Amino acid sequence: MRVIGTDEKQLGVLSLADAINMARASGVDLVEIAPNATPPVCRLVDFGKYRYEQSKRDKEAKKHQHANKVKEIQLSPSIDPHDFGVKLSHAIDFLCEDMKVKVTLRFRGRELAHKEFGFQQVEKFMKEVSKWGHPDFAPKLVGKGINLMLSPLPRNKRAKHPREGEQQPGTVENNGESAGQRRPVGVAPDHGQPAAEKPEGFNNSFAKLDLNARP
């Protein structure tokens, strides 16, 4: 097998026994890094350090994969303000995950006669998302629609996610009750009934017991 030393220099082709003895003498591990090579390649390295370096490389690779992903957001010239806000929220989510966002707006029928309304919607969207992403090019008309590509800003120049720091839905607090489900003072846990009252028709077989009676 071909052996690479701790200084990442090749030590030549050695037998397995010689490579193991060399690793023991250096107080490190013998790690096979290219089993399909001819001959196989092994490296003298601290295995814990090797795994740490490998995990860092994997994380960097995932970042590049996210950057290469493109998510599409579709608008319309007459989009409802609430729908516009939902689309904007999705775009911010994608940009904060280092993904590109492709914004498309399609004209239908007579909407083609008033393209300026479509450009106004796209430019408004571009302005609202400017804290998290920047356009790769100006909005342009392609066929019966407008296209815009947004790329995430660098992390050190990007605004924080609007929902960062907010309590997530279902988070348990106040003796196991989730946010938004706290009971008012004096209200019992039985579906919002006052602690001192019970709903009509409640049948309690112990209600008429005389607790002062003696046997």
N, C-alpha and C positions, 0 to 999 in steps of 0.2 A: 504494500500500500504506500501511497505517497503521503508524506507527513509534513504538516506545516507547523512551525514552532510558535511559541507564545508571542514572538515579535512579528508574526505573520510572514516570516521568511520560510521558503521551502528547505526542508532538511534532507530531501532525497527520498528514494524508494527503499523502505525498510520492511523487515518481516514483522508480523504481529507481535511476537515476543519482544523484539527490540523496541518497538514503538511503545508497548506497555511499560517496559522497564524505564524508558526515557521519561514517560509521563510520571511514573512514581518518583523518579529521581528529582523531577522538577516540582513535585507536590501539586500536580494538576491532573486533569482528566484527559482521556483520549476520546475525542468525539468524532464520529463519522459524519462528514458534512456533504459528501458527494458519493453515495453508494453506487451510482450507475456509471461513474467514470471508470476509465481503464488506465491504470489501476485505480481502485477506490481511493478517495482523498479523506484523510483524517487530520484533525487539528488538536494540538496540545493547548488546552484552555480550561479555565475554571468553569465547570458546567453551570453553576448558578449565574455567573456573569454572562455566559453565553446565552442562556435563556432570557436574561434581562435585555441584552442587546437585540435578540431576535424579536422580542415583544415590541420594542421600540420601532424596529423596522416594519413590523406588521401594522402598527398604528399609523405610521407615515404612509404606508401603502393604502390604508383605508381612507385616509384624508384625501389622497389623490383620486380614489375611486369616487368619493362624494363630489369632488370638484368636477368630475367628468359627467356626473348625472345631471340630467335636465328634466325639470318638472314643468308642466304646461298649465297655464292659467288662462281661461277663456272669458272674455268680456263681450258686452254688446253695447251699442250706442245708447240704448234706453235701459241700462241695467238699474235695478232697484238699489237704493242706498244701502240697505241691509245686506243684500247680496254682494255689493261692492266691498263692504267691510269684511265679509267672510272671505272673499277672494284675497283681499289684502292681507288678512291674518295668515292664510295659508302660504302666501308668498314670503312673508316674514319668517315663518317657520322653516321653510326650505332654505332661505338665505342664511339663517342662523345655523343651519346644518351644513353649510359650505356647499350648497347645491346651486346650480344655475336655474334661472326661471325664464321660461319662454312665455311671453304674453301675446295672445292672439285675440283679435277682435274681428268678428265676421259681420259683414253687411248683408241684409236680406231685403229683397224686393226694393221698395222705394227708398230704403235707407241709403242706397248708393247715391241718391241725389243730394244727400247732405253729409258728405264725408267729414265735414268739419266737426260734427258732434262726436264722431268716433275718435278723431285725433284728440279732442278735448278730454275724453274719458281716459285714453291711454296716457296722455301727459299728466293728468291728475294722479293716476296710479303711479306713474314714475316719480312724481314729486313726493307722494305719501311714503314711498318705500325707500327714499334716498338715504335714510339713516342706516340702512342695512345693505343696500346694493346700488350698483351704478349701471347705467346702460352701456352695452358694448357698441351700440350705434344708435342713431336717432330713429324714432319710429318711422317706418316706411310702409307705403302701400304696396301690397303684393296681391295681384288678382282682385278678389272681392273682400279683402281683409287687410288689417294692419298688423304688422309683426314687430315685436320688440324683444330683445334678449337682455336679461339682467344677470350680472355676476355679483357674487358676495363681496363686500368690502373686506379688507384685511381685519383680523380680529382686533387689533389695537386701534383701528379707526371706526369700528362698527359699534353702533349703539347697542345697549343691552336689550335682550328680548323683553318686550312689554310685559310678559307674564312671569318674568324671572323674579323669584322671591315670593310670589303669591302662593298661598296654600293650595295644594292640589285637591281636587274633589275627592271626598271619601276619607280625608285625613282624620284620624281619630283624635278627639280631644275632649276635655271636660267629662271625665269618667266614662269614656267609651262612646260618647255621642259625637257624631260628625258635625262639621261646621254647617250652620244653617238649620240644625235640628235640636238646638238647645231648648229646654222647656222653660217657660216663665216661672218665676218664683211662686210656689204654692200650687203648682200643677203637677199632678201625679203622672207616672209613666204610662197609665192605661189610656192611651189614645187622646190625651189632652183633657181629660176630665179633672175638675178641681179635686185636690187631695181629700177634702172633707166631704165630698159628695160622690154618689154612685148613680149610674143611669137608672131610669125608672124600669121596674121589672126585674131588677137584680135580685136573684134568689140566694140569700146567704143563710144556710141552715143554722149558723151559730149566732145570728143577729139577736135572737130573743133569749139567749142564755143569760141567767142572772149570775153574774160573776161573784156576787156577795153571798150567794146561797152556800150553805155548808151541808155536807152529807150527814 
